[in-house]
Amino acid sequence: METLLFNFIENYISLTEEEKKALLDLNLFRSVKKGTVLLKEGHYSKDSYFVLKGGIRTYYMLDGEEKTTAFYTEMEALTPHCVISKTPSDYFVSCIEDSLLLVSDSDMEEEVNSRFPKFDMMCRVFSAELLAKNKLDFDEFKTSSPEQRYLNLLQKRPDLIQRVPQHQLASYLGIKPQSLSRLRARLLEKKSNSK
């Protein structure tokens, strides 16, 4: 697990042995079971998550129904908005699979960034990349039909099709599970007719 983390970090900065040891000494690694709720609506948190293995999702409860807004899988990070705003969370964060996460809190991050300024620079670059990606994803979602969203998901995140229950995928795509089933059937029919 350390190797996965260090390889990811070294895409941004090079690490000395002292820096690697300092990171390991923080005891950031958490093994979490599928279904575990990491953050509940209305709760405060200082925790940020980086997925080494497995996956997590964010969702809202609206009229007793879960509305999935995002999935985070290997080498993706989530800092819930409530961590930055220091307000209660508006949504839930839970594990979609047994997961190995790097869990850090805002106080720890400040300490590491002050001891090792290049981590602060790496976090800024990584945050800017995430912000740009999220903006593109949001724009794409807002300007596409459910069928286009599903086709985009197949192209960009095909692993989610196998890893995530259909009702969560449908919610993420902004449709009902029955609509997702019909959409899949229609696309399969199109594919078989084009052969």
N, C-alpha and C positions, 0 to 999 in steps of 0.2 A: 504494500500500500504506500509506503514511503516513496518508492521508486516512481509510482504513478504521479504522486504529488510533485516530486522534484522535477520530473520530466516536463510536467505542465508549466511549472514556474520558470523553468529554464527556456521556455518559449519567449519569455519576457526579459528575464535578468539571469545572470550567472550567480551561482551560490557558492560561498566558501563553506568549508567543513564546519566552521563555527556557526554560520547561519543555519545550516542544516540541523546541527545539534540543537540550537536554540528553538527552532520550529518543533522538533521532536519532543523537546522538554516541556512544551506547552500542553501536551496530552490532548490534542484536538480531535483525535479519531474516535468516532462513535459507530458502533454496530447497532442498527435499528431494525426492528421487525416490520414486515408489511402491515399496513393498517394503523401503525402508530401515528397519533396526532402530535405533531411537533409544536404547533401553535394553534390556539383556539381564538375564534372571534371574541373580541372584548378583552383579551388578555394583553399584557405588556410583555415585551421581550427585548433582549439585547443581542439575541443570537442570529448569526448569519450562517448559511449552509453552503457547502461545496460538495457536490456529489462525486465520489470516487468510483462507486459501484452502486447500481440500483437506480432508484428514481423517487422523486417527490412531486407533489402537485399542489397548486393553490386553488382554492374554491370558496365560493360564497354560499351561504344558505339563504335562499329567497323563496318565501312562501312554502317552506318545508322541503324545498328541492335544492340539491347541490348543483351549482353552476361552476364548472371547471373553467379556469381562466388560463392556466399554464401548466406545463410539465417541464421538469428539470431532470436530465439524466446525466450520464457520465461526463465529467469535465465541465459541468455547468454550475453556476452559482446563483444563490438567491439571498438577498438581504431584504427581508420584509419591510414594507414602508413604515411600519410602526417603530422599527429600530431607529430610523432616521428622524421621524417626527416625534418620537417619545410619547406617543399616544396609544390607546388601545387598538389592537388589530381589527381591521374591518373584515378579515377573511381567515380561513383555516389553511394550515399547511400540514400535509400528511404524506406518509410513505406509500407508494404504489407497489413497491417490492421490498423484500429484505434489502437493506441498503447499508453501505459503508459511507459515512459522511464525515466531513471535516466540519466541526462546529466551533465557531469562534464568537466571542462577544465583543461589543464595541470597546470596552475598557482594555481588553487584551490587545485588540488591534492597534489602539493608540500607543500602548506600551511598545509593541513590536516595531511600529512605524517610527517611533522616536529613537529606539535603539539601532534600527537598521533603515535609514532613510530611503534606500532603494526599494524597499517593500512598498512604501508609500507611493513612490513613482509607479511601480508596477500596478498597484491597486487603482491608481488614477487612469492609467491606460486601459486596464481591463474594464473598469467602470464605463469609460467612454465607448469602448467596443460594445458592451452590453446595451448601453443606452441607444446606440445607433441601430443595433440588431432589433431591439424591442420596438423602436419607432417603425422600422421597415415591416416587421411582423404585424404591428397594429394597423398600419396603412393598408397592407395587403389584405388583412382580415376584413377591414371596413369596406373595401372596394371590390370584394369578390363574392360570388354566389356560393351557396353550400357545396355545390359540386366542385367548383374551383378550389375551395378550401380543402376539400378532401383530396383532390388530385395534388395540391401543393404539399399536403401532409404525406402522401405516398412518395412524393419526390424528395422532400427534405428530411422527413423523420419517419421513414418506413418502419423502423423498429417499434414505434409506438403502437402500430396496428396489432402487433403480436403481444405487446407487453401490458396494454391498458384495457380494462373492461370496456365493452361497447358503449355502455351508458355514459361512462366518463368521456370517451372519445366524442360521442354525439353532443354532449354538453359543451365540450371544448369547441366543437365546430358550430355551435349555436343552433342545433337541431335536436329533434326528439330521436330516441333510439330506433323507432319504427321507420322514421325518415331515412336514417343512416342505412338500415337494412334495404330499403327500396332503392336508395342511391347506389349501393354496392351491386345489387341485382341488375340495375339498369346499366351500370358500367361493364359488368361481366357480359351482359347480352350484347352491348355495343362491340365489345372486344371479340366475341365469338362470331358476330355477323360480319366483321371486317376481315375475317380470315378466308 
